[in-house]
Amino acid sequence: MTEKNKSAETEFSTKDIISYSFAGIADTMSYQMFSFYIFNYYIAVKQLPVLWVVIGFMIWTVFNALNDPLLGAISDRTSSKYGRRRPFIVLGLIPLIALIILLWTPFGPDLAQYIYFLIIINLFDFFYTMYSLNQTSLFPEMFQNLNQRAKANNYVQIFNIIGLLLAAIIPTLFVPTSVEPGSEFGYILGSIIMAALATTFGLIFIKWGIHERVEYSKDPLKAPSFKDSVKFTFKNKSFTRYVGTNLAVWFVFGLVPIINPYYVRFILGVESGFISSIYLAILFISAIAFMLPWSKLFSKYGPKKAELMALGALIITMIPFLFMLHPILAIFSYMSAGIGFAAVMMGRDIMMSTIIDADEIQVGIRREAAYYGVNALIIRLSTIGVYLSIMLVFWGIGWGVIYDPSIYTPQTNIGIFLLMYFIPAIVLALGLLALTRFPITKEKYDELQKDLDNLHNEKGKVVDINKYDEIL
């Protein structure tokens, strides 16, 4: 067996895994800065009406309903000497870096700023999706079974958490209070630093972290059309029965960081934007500490059972947010929540990879980007759920038109507790219920893996390795 053949068939080294994981820092850092701060920036700093911003995100979701699955289908149908994913990763990253900064530079009167907001969030999402769905599509391709994925996911999620930490902390270094007017320059300065970091980490990933398996190089020739791709995706029972769970996970993952500054300010009584980000950092650092135990649980019990445990754990570990209300005691609340966040973060890519494996058995080709494209749409739908929840609760506590921190009533605390725990807990419980119908148990996954190994061996026999030097 030649070295080139070997590279197509064997496991990747720790160095390869770490190089791939740099993609997650650039990805997570870029999107989570957007997710954590863009809503608060336009309603609290730029003082646009809450309803305008929510309608803007509804338009953004409609755009993504076409954009995300379409980019996924195009990627799956692409065949080049540089591979399927690499060209889109490069073409997506370059404009994404500029847009990280441009998100925070609206100008003119309110209407002009709103039009700018509509245009810039859709441009950002187009190029972010081009980069993100292709780099995440590499995960189930590079790492071929549950044990490999659990091992690799330790590094991937730790690097993702580093991206989350950077997204949470860097802007607040320059913004004294993250939910007050007059702090525009701090956001812009923070975004410049984030763009520089995204460039560095993205280039490391592109140079050393992209490894496409050549046995899948013929799959684009058989890839379905956009219409058929979407149809096949939603015919996969594993996927459709995971959609509700995935929506729940991303809903909570989006809501808690956005509400965190309000929780810290009005419940804990701490007004510093930087301290608010430190609490969030404690949560994510705690999540890093619990990644390894959760990876072992996923390997031992399989994707379905471990994901059920993960959702239950997150509901339980967020309970301290309701009663540890002193700034010092709150540290333990965030540490506790980190246990649950580690669990659901570990489960995301493992669940999606399992679904993609099942699809390959059914249709005979790998369609990672099609699934991650539709998954990207699901993430956007969860974001709309987040903003609608915030709008409705804010409306009930007197912040429905323009955010005004001087309006503080007994209902304010109730609203923040609803958003910080009760609504997430209800959504997670619904996601847990939906997951009980997921068909792939540990036993079924082991059978599936044997069929996949046979299929991949057959694919490898018809590929001329020498044609794919650039991929290898």
DRENDO-1510 file (C-alpha; in Angstrom, 1 decimal, always signed):
<recs>
REC; n; res; u; v; w
REC; 1; MET; +0.0; +0.0; +0.0 .
REC; 2; THR; +1.4; +3.4; -0.9 .
REC; 3; GLU; +1.6; +6.3; +1.5 .
REC; 4; LYS; -1.1; +8.1; -0.5 .
REC; 5; ASN; -3.4; +5.2; -0.3 .
REC; 6; LYS; -2.8; +5.0; +3.4 .
REC; 7; SER; -3.7; +8.6; +3.9 .
REC; 8; ALA; -7.0; +8.0; +2.3 .
REC; 9; GLU; -7.9; +5.0; +4.4 .
REC; 10; THR; -6.4; +5.3; +7.9 .
REC; 11; GLU; -7.2; +7.5; +11.0 .
REC; 12; PHE; -5.9; +11.0; +11.2 .
REC; 13; SER; -3.2; +11.9; +13.8 .
REC; 14; THR; -3.6; +14.3; +16.7 .
REC; 15; LYS; -1.8; +16.9; +14.8 .
REC; 16; ASP; -4.3; +16.6; +11.9 .
REC; 17; ILE; -7.2; +16.8; +14.3 .
REC; 18; ILE; -5.8; +19.9; +16.0 .
REC; 19; SER; -5.1; +21.6; +12.6 .
REC; 20; TYR; -8.7; +20.8; +11.6 .
REC; 21; SER; -10.0; +22.2; +14.9 .
REC; 22; PHE; -8.6; +25.6; +14.2 .
REC; 23; ALA; -11.5; +25.9; +11.7 .
REC; 24; GLY; -13.9; +25.9; +14.7 .
REC; 25; ILE; -12.2; +28.9; +16.3 .
REC; 26; ALA; -12.6; +31.1; +13.3 .
REC; 27; ASP; -16.1; +29.7; +12.7 .
REC; 28; THR; -17.4; +29.9; +16.3 .
REC; 29; MET; -15.8; +33.2; +17.1 .
REC; 30; SER; -17.2; +34.9; +14.0 .
REC; 31; TYR; -20.8; +33.6; +14.3 .
REC; 32; GLN; -21.0; +33.9; +18.1 .
REC; 33; MET; -19.9; +37.5; +18.1 .
REC; 34; PHE; -22.7; +38.1; +15.7 .
REC; 35; SER; -25.1; +35.9; +17.8 .
REC; 36; PHE; -24.1; +37.3; +21.2 .
REC; 37; TYR; -24.1; +41.0; +20.3 .
REC; 38; ILE; -25.9; +41.9; +17.1 .
REC; 39; PHE; -29.4; +42.0; +18.6 .
REC; 40; ASN; -28.4; +43.9; +21.7 .
REC; 41; TYR; -26.2; +46.3; +19.5 .
REC; 42; TYR; -29.0; +47.4; +17.3 .
REC; 43; ILE; -31.7; +47.7; +19.9 .
REC; 44; ALA; -29.7; +48.9; +22.9 .
REC; 45; VAL; -26.7; +50.7; +21.4 .
REC; 46; LYS; -28.2; +52.0; +18.1 .
REC; 47; GLN; -31.7; +52.3; +19.7 .
REC; 48; LEU; -33.6; +50.8; +16.7 .
REC; 49; PRO; -37.1; +49.7; +17.6 .
REC; 50; VAL; -37.2; +46.1; +18.8 .
REC; 51; LEU; -40.0; +45.2; +16.4 .
REC; 52; TRP; -37.9; +46.5; +13.4 .
REC; 53; VAL; -35.0; +44.3; +14.4 .
REC; 54; VAL; -37.1; +41.2; +14.9 .
REC; 55; ILE; -38.8; +41.8; +11.5 .
REC; 56; GLY; -35.3; +42.1; +10.0 .
REC; 57; PHE; -34.3; +38.7; +11.4 .
REC; 58; MET; -37.5; +37.2; +9.9 .
REC; 59; ILE; -36.4; +38.5; +6.5 .
REC; 60; TRP; -33.0; +37.1; +7.2 .
REC; 61; THR; -34.6; +33.7; +7.9 .
REC; 62; VAL; -36.5; +33.7; +4.6 .
REC; 63; PHE; -33.2; +34.4; +2.8 .
REC; 64; ASN; -31.6; +31.5; +4.6 .
REC; 65; ALA; -34.4; +29.2; +3.7 .
REC; 66; LEU; -33.0; +29.2; +0.2 .
REC; 67; ASN; -29.4; +30.2; +0.8 .
REC; 68; ASP; -28.3; +27.5; +3.3 .
REC; 69; PRO; -29.7; +24.3; +1.5 .
REC; 70; LEU; -28.7; +25.7; -1.9 .
REC; 71; LEU; -25.0; +26.2; -0.8 .
REC; 72; GLY; -25.0; +22.7; +0.6 .
REC; 73; ALA; -26.3; +21.2; -2.6 .
REC; 74; ILE; -23.8; +23.1; -4.7 .
REC; 75; SER; -20.9; +22.0; -2.6 .
REC; 76; ASP; -22.0; +18.3; -2.8 .
REC; 77; ARG; -22.1; +18.6; -6.6 .
REC; 78; THR; -18.7; +20.2; -6.9 .
REC; 79; SER; -15.8; +18.2; -8.2 .
REC; 80; SER; -12.3; +19.7; -8.7 .
REC; 81; LYS; -8.7; +18.8; -8.3 .
REC; 82; TYR; -8.7; +20.8; -5.1 .
REC; 83; GLY; -11.6; +18.8; -3.7 .
REC; 84; ARG; -15.3; +19.6; -2.9 .
REC; 85; ARG; -14.9; +21.7; +0.2 .
REC; 86; ARG; -11.6; +23.6; +0.0 .
REC; 87; PRO; -12.7; +26.0; -2.8 .
REC; 88; PHE; -15.8; +27.1; -0.8 .
REC; 89; ILE; -13.9; +27.4; +2.4 .
REC; 90; VAL; -11.3; +29.8; +0.9 .
REC; 91; LEU; -13.9; +31.8; -1.0 .
REC; 92; GLY; -16.1; +32.1; +2.1 .
REC; 93; LEU; -13.4; +33.1; +4.5 .
REC; 94; ILE; -12.0; +36.1; +2.7 .
REC; 95; PRO; -15.2; +38.3; +2.5 .
REC; 96; LEU; -16.3; +36.9; +5.9 .
REC; 97; ILE; -13.3; +38.6; +7.6 .
REC; 98; ALA; -14.3; +42.0; +6.2 .
REC; 99; LEU; -17.9; +41.5; +7.1 .
REC; 100; ILE; -17.0; +40.8; +10.8 .
REC; 101; ILE; -16.1; +44.5; +11.0 .
REC; 102; LEU; -18.8; +45.9; +8.7 .
REC; 103; LEU; -21.6; +44.5; +10.9 .
REC; 104; TRP; -20.9; +47.2; +13.4 .
REC; 105; THR; -20.7; +50.3; +11.1 .
REC; 106; PRO; -24.2; +51.5; +10.2 .
REC; 107; PHE; -24.6; +55.2; +9.4 .
REC; 108; GLY; -27.3; +57.9; +8.9 .
REC; 109; PRO; -30.8; +58.2; +10.4 .
REC; 110; ASP; -32.7; +55.3; +11.8 .
REC; 111; LEU; -34.2; +54.2; +8.5 .
REC; 112; ALA; -30.8; +54.2; +6.8 .
REC; 113; GLN; -29.3; +52.2; +9.6 .
REC; 114; TYR; -32.1; +49.7; +9.4 .
REC; 115; ILE; -31.6; +49.2; +5.7 .
REC; 116; TYR; -27.8; +48.8; +6.3 .
REC; 117; PHE; -28.7; +46.2; +9.0 .
REC; 118; LEU; -30.9; +44.2; +6.6 .
REC; 119; ILE; -28.2; +44.1; +3.9 .
REC; 120; ILE; -25.2; +43.4; +6.1 .
REC; 121; ILE; -26.7; +40.6; +8.1 .
REC; 122; ASN; -27.6; +38.7; +4.9 .
REC; 123; LEU; -24.2; +39.3; +3.3 .
REC; 124; PHE; -22.5; +38.1; +6.5 .
REC; 125; ASP; -24.7; +35.0; +6.6 .
REC; 126; PHE; -24.1; +34.1; +3.0 .
REC; 127; PHE; -20.3; +34.0; +3.3 .
REC; 128; TYR; -20.4; +32.6; +6.8 .
REC; 129; THR; -22.5; +29.7; +5.6 .
REC; 130; MET; -20.2; +29.1; +2.6 .
REC; 131; TYR; -17.3; +28.8; +5.0 .
REC; 132; SER; -19.0; +27.0; +7.9 .
REC; 133; LEU; -21.1; +24.3; +6.3 .
REC; 134; ASN; -18.0; +23.2; +4.2 .
REC; 135; GLN; -15.6; +23.0; +7.1 .
REC; 136; THR; -18.2; +21.2; +9.3 .
REC; 137; SER; -18.9; +18.8; +6.4 .
REC; 138; LEU; -15.4; +17.6; +6.7 .
REC; 139; PHE; -15.9; +16.3; +10.2 .
REC; 140; PRO; -18.0; +13.1; +9.3 .
REC; 141; GLU; -15.9; +12.6; +6.2 .
REC; 142; MET; -12.5; +12.7; +8.0 .
REC; 143; PHE; -13.6; +10.8; +11.1 .
REC; 144; GLN; -15.3; +7.6; +10.2 .
REC; 145; ASN; -16.8; +6.0; +13.2 .
REC; 146; LEU; -18.1; +6.7; +16.7 .
REC; 147; ASN; -14.8; +6.2; +18.5 .
REC; 148; GLN; -12.9; +8.4; +16.1 .
REC; 149; ARG; -15.6; +11.1; +16.2 .
REC; 150; ALA; -15.7; +11.1; +20.0 .
REC; 151; LYS; -11.9; +11.4; +20.2 .
REC; 152; ALA; -11.8; +14.2; +17.5 .
REC; 153; ASN; -14.8; +16.0; +19.0 .
REC; 154; ASN; -12.8; +16.5; +22.3 .
REC; 155; TYR; -10.4; +18.8; +20.4 .
REC; 156; VAL; -13.0; +20.3; +18.1 .
REC; 157; GLN; -15.3; +21.3; +20.9 .
REC; 158; ILE; -12.5; +22.6; +23.1 .
REC; 159; PHE; -11.4; +24.8; +20.1 .
REC; 160; ASN; -15.0; +25.8; +19.6 .
REC; 161; ILE; -15.1; +26.9; +23.2 .
REC; 162; ILE; -12.0; +28.9; +22.8 .
REC; 163; GLY; -13.8; +30.7; +19.9 .
REC; 164; LEU; -16.8; +31.2; +22.2 .
REC; 165; LEU; -14.5; +32.7; +24.9 .
REC; 166; LEU; -12.9; +35.1; +22.5 .
REC; 167; ALA; -16.4; +36.1; +21.2 .
REC; 168; ALA; -17.6; +36.7; +24.7 .
REC; 169; ILE; -14.6; +38.5; +26.1 .
REC; 170; ILE; -12.9; +40.6; +23.4 .
REC; 171; PRO; -15.7; +43.1; +22.7 .
REC; 172; THR; -16.3; +43.7; +26.4 .
REC; 173; LEU; -12.7; +44.8; +26.8 .
REC; 174; PHE; -13.6; +47.9; +24.9 .
REC; 175; VAL; -17.3; +48.3; +25.9 .
REC; 176; PRO; -17.8; +49.3; +29.5 .
REC; 177; THR; -21.5; +48.4; +29.5 .
REC; 178; SER; -22.6; +46.2; +26.6 .
REC; 179; VAL; -26.3; +47.2; +26.6 .
REC; 180; GLU; -26.0; +51.1; +26.6 .
REC; 181; PRO; -25.9; +53.7; +23.8 .
REC; 182; GLY; -22.6; +55.4; +22.9 .
REC; 183; SER; -20.3; +52.3; +22.8 .
REC; 184; GLU; -20.1; +51.9; +19.0 .
REC; 185; PHE; -16.3; +52.4; +18.8 .
REC; 186; GLY; -15.7; +49.7; +21.3 .
REC; 187; TYR; -17.6; +47.2; +19.2 .
REC; 188; ILE; -15.8; +48.2; +16.0 .
REC; 189; LEU; -12.4; +48.0; +17.7 .
REC; 190; GLY; -13.3; +44.5; +19.1 .
REC; 191; SER; -14.4; +43.4; +15.7 .
REC; 192; ILE; -11.1; +44.4; +14.1 .
REC; 193; ILE; -9.3; +42.2; +16.6 .
REC; 194; MET; -11.7; +39.4; +16.0 .
REC; 195; ALA; -11.2; +39.7; +12.2 .
REC; 196; ALA; -7.4; +39.5; +12.6 .
REC; 197; LEU; -7.8; +36.3; +14.8 .
REC; 198; ALA; -10.2; +34.7; +12.3 .
REC; 199; THR; -7.7; +35.3; +9.6 .
REC; 200; THR; -4.9; +33.7; +11.5 .
REC; 201; PHE; -6.9; +30.6; +12.6 .
REC; 202; GLY; -8.6; +30.2; +9.3 .
REC; 203; LEU; -5.3; +30.2; +7.4 .
REC; 204; ILE; -3.8; +27.6; +9.7 .
REC; 205; PHE; -6.9; +25.4; +9.0 .
REC; 206; ILE; -6.7; +25.9; +5.3 .
REC; 207; LYS; -3.0; +25.2; +5.2 .
REC; 208; TRP; -2.8; +22.1; +7.4 .
REC; 209; GLY; -6.3; +21.0; +8.5 .
REC; 210; ILE; -8.2; +20.1; +5.3 .
REC; 211; HIS; -8.1; +16.4; +4.5 .
REC; 212; GLU; -10.7; +15.1; +2.0 .
REC; 213; ARG; -11.0; +11.4; +1.5 .
REC; 214; VAL; -10.4; +10.5; -2.1 .
REC; 215; GLU; -12.7; +7.5; -2.0 .
REC; 216; TYR; -15.6; +10.0; -2.0 .
REC; 217; SER; -14.2; +11.9; -5.1 .
REC; 218; LYS; -16.7; +10.3; -7.5 .
REC; 219; ASP; -19.7; +11.1; -5.3 .
REC; 220; PRO; -20.3; +14.6; -6.9 .
REC; 221; LEU; -21.0; +12.9; -10.2 .
REC; 222; LYS; -24.0; +11.1; -8.7 .
REC; 223; ALA; -25.1; +14.0; -6.4 .
REC; 224; PRO; -28.8; +14.9; -6.8 .
REC; 225; SER; -30.2; +18.2; -8.0 .
REC; 226; PHE; -31.0; +20.9; -5.4 .
REC; 227; LYS; -34.7; +20.0; -5.4 .
REC; 228; ASP; -34.0; +16.3; -5.0 .
REC; 229; SER; -31.3; +17.0; -2.4 .
REC; 230; VAL; -33.7; +18.7; -0.1 .
REC; 231; LYS; -36.3; +16.0; -0.7 .
REC; 232; PHE; -33.9; +13.2; +0.1 .
REC; 233; THR; -32.8; +15.1; +3.2 .
REC; 234; PHE; -36.3; +15.3; +4.6 .
REC; 235; LYS; -37.0; +11.7; +3.7 .
REC; 236; ASN; -34.3; +10.6; +6.1 .
REC; 237; LYS; -36.2; +9.6; +9.2 .
REC; 238; SER; -33.1; +9.9; +11.4 .
REC; 239; PHE; -32.9; +13.6; +10.3 .
REC; 240; THR; -36.5; +14.5; +10.6 .
REC; 241; ARG; -36.7; +13.0; +14.1 .
REC; 242; TYR; -33.7; +14.9; +15.2 .
REC; 243; VAL; -34.9; +18.3; +13.9 .
REC; 244; GLY; -36.9; +19.1; +17.0 .
REC; 245; THR; -34.0; +18.2; +19.3 .
REC; 246; ASN; -31.6; +20.3; +17.2 .
REC; 247; LEU; -33.9; +23.3; +17.3 .
REC; 248; ALA; -34.1; +23.0; +21.1 .
REC; 249; VAL; -30.3; +22.8; +21.5 .
REC; 250; TRP; -29.6; +25.8; +19.3 .
REC; 251; PHE; -32.4; +27.8; +20.8 .
REC; 252; VAL; -30.8; +27.5; +24.3 .
REC; 253; PHE; -27.3; +27.9; +22.9 .
REC; 254; GLY; -28.5; +31.2; +21.3 .
REC; 255; LEU; -30.7; +32.5; +24.1 .
REC; 256; VAL; -28.6; +32.2; +27.2 .
REC; 257; PRO; -25.6; +34.2; +26.0 .
REC; 258; ILE; -27.8; +37.0; +24.7 .
REC; 259; ILE; -29.7; +37.3; +28.0 .
REC; 260; ASN; -26.6; +36.9; +30.1 .
REC; 261; PRO; -25.8; +40.7; +30.2 .
REC; 262; TYR; -29.3; +41.4; +31.5 .
REC; 263; TYR; -29.2; +38.6; +34.1 .
REC; 264; VAL; -25.8; +39.9; +35.4 .
REC; 265; ARG; -27.0; +43.5; +35.5 .
REC; 266; PHE; -30.5; +43.2; +36.8 .
REC; 267; ILE; -30.4; +40.0; +38.8 .
REC; 268; LEU; -26.8; +39.9; +40.1 .
REC; 269; GLY; -26.5; +43.7; +40.3 .
REC; 270; VAL; -23.2; +43.9; +38.3 .
REC; 271; GLU; -23.2; +46.6; +35.6 .
REC; 272; SER; -19.8; +45.9; +34.1 .
REC; 273; GLY; -19.9; +44.4; +30.6 .
REC; 274; PHE; -16.5; +42.8; +31.1 .
REC; 275; ILE; -17.7; +41.1; +34.3 .
REC; 276; SER; -20.7; +39.8; +32.4 .
REC; 277; SER; -18.4; +38.2; +29.8 .
REC; 278; ILE; -16.3; +36.7; +32.6 .
REC; 279; TYR; -19.3; +34.9; +34.0 .
REC; 280; LEU; -20.0; +33.5; +30.5 .
REC; 281; ALA; -16.3; +32.5; +30.2 .
REC; 282; ILE; -16.6; +30.5; +33.5 .
REC; 283; LEU; -19.5; +28.6; +31.9 .
REC; 284; PHE; -17.4; +27.7; +28.8 .
REC; 285; ILE; -14.2; +26.9; +30.8 .
REC; 286; SER; -16.3; +24.5; +32.9 .
REC; 287; ALA; -17.6; +23.0; +29.6 .
REC; 288; ILE; -14.0; +22.3; +28.5 .
REC; 289; ALA; -13.4; +20.4; +31.8 .
REC; 290; PHE; -16.3; +18.1; +31.2 .
REC; 291; MET; -15.8; +17.4; +27.5 .
REC; 292; LEU; -13.7; +14.2; +28.0 .
REC; 293; PRO; -16.3; +12.5; +30.4 .
REC; 294; TRP; -19.1; +13.3; +27.9 .
REC; 295; SER; -17.1; +11.9; +24.9 .
REC; 296; LYS; -16.6; +8.6; +26.8 .
REC; 297; LEU; -20.4; +8.5; +27.5 .
REC; 298; PHE; -21.2; +9.0; +23.8 .
REC; 299; SER; -18.7; +6.2; +22.9 .
REC; 300; LYS; -20.1; +3.9; +25.5 .
REC; 301; TYR; -23.9; +4.4; +25.1 .
REC; 302; GLY; -24.2; +5.6; +21.5 .
REC; 303; PRO; -25.6; +8.8; +20.0 .
REC; 304; LYS; -29.2; +8.5; +21.0 .
REC; 305; LYS; -28.9; +7.5; +24.7 .
REC; 306; ALA; -26.0; +9.8; +25.4 .
REC; 307; GLU; -27.9; +12.8; +23.7 .
REC; 308; LEU; -30.9; +12.0; +25.9 .
REC; 309; MET; -28.6; +12.2; +28.9 .
REC; 310; ALA; -27.1; +15.4; +27.6 .
REC; 311; LEU; -30.5; +17.2; +27.3 .
REC; 312; GLY; -31.6; +16.1; +30.8 .
REC; 313; ALA; -28.2; +17.2; +32.2 .
REC; 314; LEU; -28.6; +20.7; +30.8 .
REC; 315; ILE; -32.1; +21.1; +32.2 .
REC; 316; ILE; -30.8; +20.1; +35.7 .
REC; 317; THR; -27.5; +22.0; +35.7 .
REC; 318; MET; -29.1; +25.3; +34.8 .
REC; 319; ILE; -31.4; +25.3; +37.9 .
REC; 320; PRO; -28.9; +27.2; +40.1 .
REC; 321; PHE; -29.5; +30.3; +38.0 .
REC; 322; LEU; -32.8; +30.6; +39.9 .
REC; 323; PHE; -31.4; +30.8; +43.4 .
REC; 324; MET; -27.7; +31.5; +43.5 .
REC; 325; LEU; -28.2; +35.3; +43.1 .
REC; 326; HIS; -25.2; +36.7; +44.8 .
REC; 327; PRO; -22.3; +37.7; +42.5 .
REC; 328; ILE; -19.9; +35.2; +44.2 .
REC; 329; LEU; -22.4; +32.3; +44.4 .
REC; 330; ALA; -23.3; +32.9; +40.8 .
REC; 331; ILE; -19.9; +31.6; +39.8 .
REC; 332; PHE; -21.1; +28.1; +40.8 .
REC; 333; SER; -24.3; +28.6; +38.8 .
REC; 334; TYR; -22.2; +29.1; +35.6 .
REC; 335; MET; -19.8; +26.3; +36.5 .
REC; 336; SER; -22.8; +24.0; +36.9 .
REC; 337; ALA; -24.4; +25.1; +33.6 .
REC; 338; GLY; -21.0; +24.3; +31.9 .
REC; 339; ILE; -21.6; +20.6; +32.6 .
REC; 340; GLY; -24.8; +20.6; +30.6 .
REC; 341; PHE; -23.4; +22.8; +27.8 .
REC; 342; ALA; -20.5; +20.4; +27.4 .
REC; 343; ALA; -22.9; +17.6; +26.9 .
REC; 344; VAL; -25.0; +19.2; +24.1 .
REC; 345; MET; -21.9; +20.6; +22.4 .
REC; 346; MET; -20.4; +17.1; +22.3 .
REC; 347; GLY; -23.6; +15.7; +20.8 .
REC; 348; ARG; -24.1; +18.1; +17.9 .
REC; 349; ASP; -21.6; +16.8; +15.4 .
REC; 350; ILE; -21.8; +13.2; +16.6 .
REC; 351; MET; -25.6; +13.2; +16.0 .
REC; 352; MET; -25.3; +14.9; +12.6 .
REC; 353; SER; -22.5; +12.5; +11.5 .
REC; 354; THR; -24.6; +9.5; +12.5 .
REC; 355; ILE; -27.5; +10.9; +10.3 .
REC; 356; ILE; -25.2; +11.4; +7.4 .
REC; 357; ASP; -23.9; +7.9; +7.7 .
REC; 358; ALA; -27.4; +6.5; +7.5 .
REC; 359; ASP; -28.1; +8.6; +4.5 .
REC; 360; GLU; -25.0; +7.2; +2.7 .
REC; 361; ILE; -26.3; +3.7; +3.1 .
REC; 362; GLN; -29.6; +4.7; +1.6 .
REC; 363; VAL; -28.5; +6.8; -1.4 .
REC; 364; GLY; -24.9; +5.5; -1.9 .
REC; 365; ILE; -23.1; +8.9; -1.7 .
REC; 366; ARG; -21.9; +11.3; +1.0 .
REC; 367; ARG; -24.0; +14.4; +1.2 .
REC; 368; GLU; -22.5; +16.2; +4.3 .
REC; 369; ALA; -23.0; +19.7; +2.9 .
REC; 370; ALA; -26.7; +19.0; +2.1 .
REC; 371; TYR; -27.3; +18.1; +5.7 .
REC; 372; TYR; -25.2; +20.9; +7.2 .
REC; 373; GLY; -26.9; +23.3; +4.8 .
REC; 374; VAL; -30.4; +22.4; +6.1 .
REC; 375; ASN; -28.9; +22.3; +9.6 .
REC; 376; ALA; -27.7; +25.9; +9.1 .
REC; 377; LEU; -31.3; +26.8; +8.3 .
REC; 378; ILE; -32.5; +25.1; +11.5 .
REC; 379; ILE; -30.0; +27.2; +13.4 .
REC; 380; ARG; -31.4; +30.4; +11.9 .
REC; 381; LEU; -35.0; +29.3; +12.7 .
REC; 382; SER; -33.9; +28.7; +16.3 .
REC; 383; THR; -32.4; +32.3; +16.2 .
REC; 384; ILE; -35.8; +33.7; +15.2 .
REC; 385; GLY; -37.4; +31.7; +18.1 .
REC; 386; VAL; -34.8; +33.4; +20.4 .
REC; 387; TYR; -35.6; +36.9; +19.2 .
REC; 388; LEU; -39.3; +36.4; +19.3 .
REC; 389; SER; -39.1; +35.1; +22.8 .
REC; 390; ILE; -37.0; +38.1; +23.9 .
REC; 391; MET; -39.4; +40.5; +22.1 .
REC; 392; LEU; -42.5; +39.0; +23.8 .
REC; 393; VAL; -41.0; +39.0; +27.3 .
REC; 394; PHE; -39.5; +42.5; +26.8 .
REC; 395; TRP; -42.9; +43.7; +25.8 .
REC; 396; GLY; -44.3; +42.4; +29.0 .
REC; 397; ILE; -41.8; +44.2; +31.1 .
REC; 398; GLY; -42.0; +47.5; +29.4 .
REC; 399; TRP; -39.1; +47.3; +26.9 .
REC; 400; GLY; -41.1; +46.3; +23.9 .
REC; 401; VAL; -40.6; +49.5; +21.8 .
REC; 402; ILE; -37.2; +50.8; +22.8 .
REC; 403; TYR; -34.9; +49.2; +25.3 .
REC; 404; ASP; -34.8; +51.4; +28.4 .
REC; 405; PRO; -32.8; +50.2; +31.5 .
REC; 406; SER; -34.4; +53.0; +33.6 .
REC; 407; ILE; -37.7; +51.1; +33.4 .
REC; 408; TYR; -37.3; +48.6; +36.2 .
REC; 409; THR; -40.4; +46.9; +37.8 .
REC; 410; PRO; -41.0; +43.6; +39.7 .
REC; 411; GLN; -41.9; +42.1; +36.4 .
REC; 412; THR; -38.3; +42.8; +35.1 .
REC; 413; ASN; -36.8; +40.0; +37.3 .
REC; 414; ILE; -39.6; +37.6; +36.3 .
REC; 415; GLY; -39.0; +38.3; +32.6 .
REC; 416; ILE; -35.3; +37.7; +32.9 .
REC; 417; PHE; -35.8; +34.4; +34.9 .
REC; 418; LEU; -38.2; +33.3; +32.2 .
REC; 419; LEU; -35.6; +33.8; +29.5 .
REC; 420; MET; -32.6; +32.5; +31.5 .
REC; 421; TYR; -34.2; +29.3; +32.7 .
REC; 422; PHE; -37.9; +28.5; +32.4 .
REC; 423; ILE; -38.3; +29.0; +28.6 .
REC; 424; PRO; -35.0; +27.1; +27.9 .
REC; 425; ALA; -36.0; +24.3; +30.2 .
REC; 426; ILE; -39.4; +23.9; +28.5 .
REC; 427; VAL; -37.8; +23.9; +25.0 .
REC; 428; LEU; -35.2; +21.3; +26.1 .
REC; 429; ALA; -37.9; +19.1; +27.5 .
REC; 430; LEU; -39.7; +19.2; +24.2 .
REC; 431; GLY; -36.4; +18.4; +22.4 .
REC; 432; LEU; -35.9; +15.5; +24.7 .
REC; 433; LEU; -39.3; +14.2; +24.0 .
REC; 434; ALA; -38.7; +14.4; +20.2 .
REC; 435; LEU; -35.4; +12.5; +20.6 .
REC; 436; THR; -37.2; +9.5; +22.0 .
REC; 437; ARG; -38.3; +8.7; +18.4 .
REC; 438; PHE; -34.7; +8.8; +17.0 .
REC; 439; PRO; -34.2; +5.4; +15.4 .
REC; 440; ILE; -30.5; +4.8; +15.6 .
REC; 441; THR; -29.5; +3.1; +18.9 .
REC; 442; LYS; -26.0; +1.9; +19.8 .
REC; 443; GLU; -26.7; -1.6; +18.4 .
REC; 444; LYS; -28.1; -0.2; +15.1 .
REC; 445; TYR; -25.1; +2.1; +14.8 .
REC; 446; ASP; -22.7; -0.8; +15.1 .
REC; 447; GLU; -24.5; -2.6; +12.3 .
REC; 448; LEU; -24.5; +0.6; +10.2 .
REC; 449; GLN; -20.8; +0.9; +10.6 .
REC; 450; LYS; -20.2; -2.5; +9.2 .
REC; 451; ASP; -22.2; -1.7; +6.1 .
REC; 452; LEU; -20.4; +1.6; +5.7 .
REC; 453; ASP; -17.0; +0.0; +5.9 .
REC; 454; ASN; -18.0; -2.4; +3.0 .
REC; 455; LEU; -19.4; +0.5; +1.0 .
REC; 456; HIS; -16.2; +2.6; +1.4 .
REC; 457; ASN; -14.0; -0.3; +0.4 .
REC; 458; GLU; -16.0; -0.7; -2.8 .
REC; 459; LYS; -15.7; +3.1; -3.5 .
REC; 460; GLY; -12.0; +3.0; -2.9 .
REC; 461; LYS; -11.5; +0.4; -5.6 .
REC; 462; VAL; -12.7; +2.6; -8.4 .
REC; 463; VAL; -10.6; +5.7; -7.6 .
REC; 464; ASP; -7.3; +6.6; -9.2 .
REC; 465; ILE; -5.4; +8.0; -6.2 .
REC; 466; ASN; -2.7; +9.6; -8.4 .
REC; 467; LYS; -5.3; +12.1; -9.8 .
REC; 468; TYR; -5.8; +13.6; -6.3 .
REC; 469; ASP; -2.4; +14.9; -5.2 .
REC; 470; GLU; -3.9; +18.3; -4.3 .
REC; 471; ILE; -6.5; +16.7; -2.0 .
REC; 472; LEU; -4.0; +14.5; -0.3 .
</recs>
